[in-house]
Amino acid sequence: MKVLITGAGGNLGRALVPLLLKQGHTPRLLDFRPLDTPHEFVQGDVRNLADVQRAVEGVDGIIHGAALHGIHMRKWAPEEFWAINSTGTFNVFESARQASVKRVVLCSTMGVYGHSAASPPDAWGWVSEELPLLPSDVYGMSKVLCEEMARYYGRSHGISTVALRLGMFVPESSGERYGFRLLFGGVDERDVAQAALLSLTHAPQGNFDAFNIMADVPFTRADASALQNELVSTLERYYPTLASVAEANGWNILSQVWGRTIWSIQKARELLGYEPRYNFQQFLEAVEVGNADYAPTTGTPWWGV
């Protein structure tokens, strides 16, 4: 397929373009920044319908990654989230309708759950796709609207959309922060790319479905209380080498806790065939053997690949 990637200059594009090429697909890149790339490239802004129409013409599928994210909330006004996330997504779907493109992969967010993901006082929360969407900020709200648009274009125009409710995969300042994030709702960008590729060929019932995409963790609902009250010993039960690796590297485990939530990826595993490869266990093993390159390279232009 010829596949358009919006926001192609971001972290997802870095991992996704090589994977698409390996599978025999042809990428077309859309970004508001100029990219020095050998691949087909359209410079444009998703807020501009004409730019998106130009980029969509002649493609077989779209992976829509252009967006503002939660990390941008301190610097960007709510109207910018609306313009880039909501209007930008409308432009993608409307351009797809006009060009008869029937496959869209929508990069959504774990933030659509909002208040539904809140943990009780005495235990960690459990989040599956069955929870209602109750966003608690403008970012989550904008992505809920994006998913509603996808449902509408599926009902009304036969466009099939898979929404990926992605965990955290922005670049980190250290390998330690990257690794522990995988326990608490994080995901490696290479696994996000895997999920996007799988979604291109998935045919959801009713032309829409949504999946949590995070790293794999061994925790079950039965662990919710133990994680709250005996976090370190519970982690060491599942990761027997954690204590020795933490001591050798000067890690303070309690300082690395990102949240009090267990994120289920069972639905994505069963229906998409999603199997994350870059999990906390693999991170620990890489640290033990001194593999400093395990975490994705940050800040390096990828588009010459």
Secondary structure per residue as TSV (DSSP state, phi and psi in degrees):
chain	resnum	aa	ss	phi	psi
A	1	M	-	360.0	152.1
A	2	K	E	-90.8	121.8
A	3	V	E	-121.0	123.2
A	4	L	E	-84.9	130.6
A	5	I	E	-112.0	116.0
A	6	T	E	-87.3	147.5
A	7	G	T	64.8	37.5
A	8	A	T	-69.7	-14.0
A	9	G	T	-82.8	2.8
A	10	G	S	-91.2	-170.1
A	11	N	H	-62.7	-39.1
A	12	L	H	-64.0	-42.8
A	13	G	H	-58.3	-38.6
A	14	R	H	-57.4	-40.9
A	15	A	H	-87.6	-28.9
A	16	L	H	-80.7	-40.1
A	17	V	H	-58.1	-50.7
A	18	P	H	-60.0	-35.0
A	19	L	H	-68.8	-41.9
A	20	L	H	-60.0	-45.7
A	21	L	H	-61.6	-41.2
A	22	K	H	-62.2	-32.8
A	23	Q	T	-88.3	4.1
A	24	G	T	89.4	8.1
A	25	H	-	-87.8	162.9
A	26	T	E	-114.0	116.1
A	27	P	E	-84.8	144.6
A	28	R	E	-120.7	130.8
A	29	L	E	-106.6	134.9
A	30	L	E	-123.7	126.8
A	31	D	E	-154.7	153.2
A	32	F	S	-78.5	-15.8
A	33	R	S	-92.1	151.4
A	34	P	-	-71.7	132.0
A	35	L	-	-116.3	126.7
A	36	D	-	-85.9	93.7
A	37	T	-	-139.5	147.5
A	38	P	S	-79.2	-8.7
A	39	H	S	-87.6	161.0
A	40	E	E	-60.9	128.9
A	41	F	E	-136.0	135.7
A	42	V	E	-121.4	118.7
A	43	Q	E	-86.5	123.3
A	44	G	-	-172.9	172.4
A	45	D	-	-117.5	129.4
A	46	V	T	-64.6	-16.9
A	47	R	T	-74.5	-12.1
A	48	N	-	-105.0	111.3
A	49	L	H	-58.4	-40.1
A	50	A	H	-62.8	-38.6
A	51	D	H	-62.3	-43.9
A	52	V	H	-68.9	-40.4
A	53	Q	H	-58.0	-42.1
A	54	R	H	-63.4	-40.0
A	55	A	H	-73.2	-32.6
A	56	V	H	-79.7	-26.4
A	57	E	T	-56.1	122.0
A	58	G	T	87.1	4.2
A	59	V	-	-94.1	162.7
A	60	D	S	-100.1	-22.0
A	61	G	E	-157.8	161.9
A	62	I	E	-131.3	131.4
A	63	I	E	-109.5	107.6
A	64	H	E	-95.2	100.2
A	65	G	-	-110.5	-10.7
A	66	A	-	-66.6	123.9
A	67	A	-	-173.6	160.7
A	68	L	-	-88.0	150.3
A	69	H	-	-122.0	177.9
A	70	G	G	-58.2	-33.8
A	71	I	G	-67.0	-14.6
A	72	H	G	-89.2	-3.3
A	73	M	T	-66.5	-25.0
A	74	R	T	-76.8	-20.0
A	75	K	T	-116.4	-13.9
A	76	W	S	-116.2	141.4
A	77	A	-	-78.5	156.4
A	78	P	H	-54.2	-36.9
A	79	E	H	-64.8	-26.4
A	80	E	H	-72.3	-37.2
A	81	F	H	-61.8	-41.6
A	82	W	I	-62.4	-48.0
A	83	A	I	-65.2	-46.2
A	84	I	I	-79.6	-47.2
A	85	N	I	-79.4	-51.6
A	86	S	I	-81.2	-55.9
A	87	T	I	-64.0	-40.5
A	88	G	H	-58.8	-41.9
A	89	T	H	-70.1	-38.3
A	90	F	H	-57.7	-43.6
A	91	N	H	-62.5	-36.3
A	92	V	H	-65.6	-48.2
A	93	F	H	-68.7	-39.4
A	94	E	H	-66.7	-39.2
A	95	S	H	-66.7	-38.0
A	96	A	H	-62.2	-42.9
A	97	R	H	-60.0	-47.2
A	98	Q	H	-63.7	-34.3
A	99	A	T	-95.6	6.0
A	100	S	T	59.5	36.0
A	101	V	-	-87.4	126.2
A	102	K	-	-108.6	1.1
A	103	R	E	-126.6	124.5
A	104	V	E	-133.6	134.7
A	105	V	E	-109.1	117.7
A	106	L	E	-101.5	120.7
A	107	C	E	-79.6	102.4
A	108	S	E	-99.0	-153.1
A	109	T	E	-153.6	153.2
A	110	M	G	-61.2	-19.3
A	111	G	G	-68.5	-8.9
A	112	V	G	-68.3	-22.0
A	113	Y	S	-76.0	-38.2
A	114	G	B	52.5	-119.2
A	115	H	G	-63.6	-25.9
A	116	S	G	-65.0	-26.0
A	117	A	G	-87.9	1.9
A	118	A	-	-62.8	140.1
A	119	S	-	-89.3	145.9
A	120	P	-	-69.1	163.7
A	121	P	T	-62.6	-30.4
A	122	D	T	-107.0	8.1
A	123	A	S	-160.9	166.4
A	124	W	-	-79.6	153.9
A	125	G	E	-82.5	164.2
A	126	W	E	-126.3	124.5
A	127	V	E	-120.9	117.7
A	128	S	-	-123.3	173.2
A	129	E	T	-68.5	-7.2
A	130	E	T	-77.3	-16.1
A	131	L	S	-69.2	149.1
A	132	P	-	-68.8	154.2
A	133	L	-	-90.4	111.0
A	134	L	B	-130.0	70.2
A	135	P	-	-58.9	146.3
A	136	S	-	-110.8	3.4
A	137	D	S	-152.4	173.3
A	138	V	H	-67.1	-30.7
A	139	Y	H	-63.8	-52.4
A	140	G	H	-60.5	-40.2
A	141	M	H	-59.4	-44.4
A	142	S	H	-63.6	-35.7
A	143	K	H	-75.8	-32.2
A	144	V	H	-60.7	-42.4
A	145	L	H	-63.5	-37.1
A	146	C	H	-61.9	-43.3
A	147	E	H	-65.3	-37.3
A	148	E	H	-64.4	-38.5
A	149	M	H	-60.7	-41.8
A	150	A	H	-61.2	-42.9
A	151	R	H	-62.3	-42.8
A	152	Y	H	-61.2	-48.5
A	153	Y	H	-69.2	-23.9
A	154	G	H	-70.9	-45.2
A	155	R	H	-66.9	-44.2
A	156	S	H	-90.5	-27.4
A	157	H	H	-133.4	6.4
A	158	G	-	71.2	20.2
A	159	I	-	-84.8	123.7
A	160	S	E	-90.1	123.4
A	161	T	E	-125.7	135.4
A	162	V	E	-111.2	120.7
A	163	A	E	-97.8	125.2
A	164	L	E	-102.1	112.4
A	165	R	E	-85.7	90.9
A	166	L	E	-81.8	142.6
A	167	G	-	-77.6	-173.5
A	168	M	B	-74.9	126.1
A	169	F	-	-142.8	23.9
A	170	V	S	-69.2	155.4
A	171	P	-	-59.3	146.2
A	172	E	-	-112.2	157.0
A	173	S	S	-78.8	-14.8
A	174	S	S	-150.4	155.6
A	175	G	H	-64.1	-33.6
A	176	E	H	-60.7	-47.1
A	177	R	H	-65.2	-41.1
A	178	Y	H	-58.3	-47.2
A	179	G	H	-65.3	-49.7
A	180	F	H	-66.9	-28.4
A	181	R	H	-59.7	-28.9
A	182	L	T	-64.2	-18.3
A	183	L	T	-83.3	-21.0
A	184	F	T	-127.2	41.0
A	185	G	T	99.7	11.6
A	186	G	B	-92.3	170.1
A	187	V	-	-156.0	145.9
A	188	D	-	-78.8	140.4
A	189	E	H	-60.3	-26.6
A	190	R	H	-70.1	-31.3
A	191	D	H	-76.4	-32.4
A	192	V	H	-60.8	-43.6
A	193	A	H	-62.1	-39.8
A	194	Q	H	-59.2	-46.2
A	195	A	H	-63.7	-39.5
A	196	A	H	-63.7	-41.2
A	197	L	H	-65.1	-44.2
A	198	L	H	-61.0	-36.6
A	199	S	H	-69.3	-25.2
A	200	L	H	-60.7	-29.7
A	201	T	T	-110.9	4.9
A	202	H	-	-82.1	136.8
A	203	A	-	-112.3	90.6
A	204	P	-	-71.4	146.0
A	205	Q	G	-63.2	136.0
A	206	G	G	71.5	13.2
A	207	N	G	67.8	15.6
A	208	F	E	-154.5	139.0
A	209	D	E	-156.2	159.9
A	210	A	E	-133.1	144.2
A	211	F	E	-138.1	138.8
A	212	N	E	-74.1	130.0
A	213	I	E	-124.5	101.1
A	214	M	-	-137.1	175.7
A	215	A	-	-66.7	159.1
A	216	D	-	-82.5	132.6
A	217	V	-	-126.1	153.0
A	218	P	-	-85.2	-2.0
A	219	F	-	-70.5	145.9
A	220	T	-	-117.2	175.2
A	221	R	G	-58.4	-32.3
A	222	A	G	-66.9	-16.5
A	223	D	G	-87.6	-4.5
A	224	A	H	-59.0	-41.4
A	225	S	H	-73.7	-41.7
A	226	A	H	-64.4	-37.8
A	227	L	H	-64.4	-32.6
A	228	Q	H	-74.4	-41.1
A	229	N	H	-100.5	-23.8
A	230	E	S	-139.4	59.5
A	231	L	H	-60.0	-54.3
A	232	V	H	-62.9	-46.2
A	233	S	H	-66.1	-32.4
A	234	T	H	-69.0	-42.2
A	235	L	H	-62.9	-41.1
A	236	E	H	-68.9	-26.1
A	237	R	H	-65.4	-38.7
A	238	Y	H	-86.2	-26.7
A	239	Y	-	-126.3	83.2
A	240	P	T	-60.6	-23.7
A	241	T	T	-90.9	-0.5
A	242	L	H	-58.6	-45.9
A	243	A	H	-60.3	-45.5
A	244	S	H	-69.6	-39.4
A	245	V	H	-67.2	-39.9
A	246	A	H	-63.8	-43.1
A	247	E	H	-65.2	-42.1
A	248	A	H	-66.2	-27.1
A	249	N	H	-108.6	3.4
A	250	G	T	70.1	33.1
A	251	W	-	-85.5	140.5
A	252	N	-	-103.4	102.1
A	253	I	G	-59.9	-44.5
A	254	L	G	-63.7	-28.2
A	255	S	G	-75.1	-8.9
A	256	Q	G	-101.4	6.9
A	257	V	-	-73.7	120.6
A	258	W	-	-91.1	-28.8
A	259	G	-	-169.3	175.8
A	260	R	S	-118.4	55.4
A	261	T	E	-140.4	138.3
A	262	I	E	-101.9	122.5
A	263	W	E	-103.0	118.6
A	264	S	-	-84.2	131.2
A	265	I	-	-114.2	17.7
A	266	Q	H	-61.0	-39.7
A	267	K	H	-63.5	-44.5
A	268	A	H	-64.4	-36.4
A	269	R	H	-64.4	-43.4
A	270	E	H	-76.4	-41.2
A	271	L	H	-97.3	-31.9
A	272	L	T	-96.1	-21.2
A	273	G	-	78.1	24.5
A	274	Y	-	-74.6	124.9
A	275	E	-	-134.5	95.3
A	276	P	-	-60.8	136.7
A	277	R	S	-102.1	-18.3
A	278	Y	-	-114.4	85.8
A	279	N	-	-116.4	178.3
A	280	F	H	-62.0	-36.0
A	281	Q	H	-60.7	-44.9
A	282	Q	H	-66.5	-35.5
A	283	F	H	-62.3	-47.0
A	284	L	H	-59.1	-44.4
A	285	E	H	-63.3	-38.4
A	286	A	H	-65.7	-40.7
A	287	V	H	-64.8	-40.1
A	288	E	H	-60.1	-35.2
A	289	V	T	-96.9	6.4
A	290	G	T	77.2	27.0
A	291	N	-	-86.2	91.8
A	292	A	T	-76.5	-10.1
A	293	D	T	-95.1	8.5
A	294	Y	S	-63.4	-45.1
A	295	A	S	-70.5	149.5
A	296	P	-	-59.1	143.4
A	297	T	-	-65.6	135.1
A	298	T	-	-111.6	144.9
A	299	G	S	77.7	9.6
A	300	T	-	-105.9	124.4
A	301	P	-	-59.7	133.6
A	302	W	-	-106.4	-16.7
A	303	W	T	-74.1	-1.2
A	304	G	T	-82.6	-5.2
A	305	V	-	-65.0	360.0
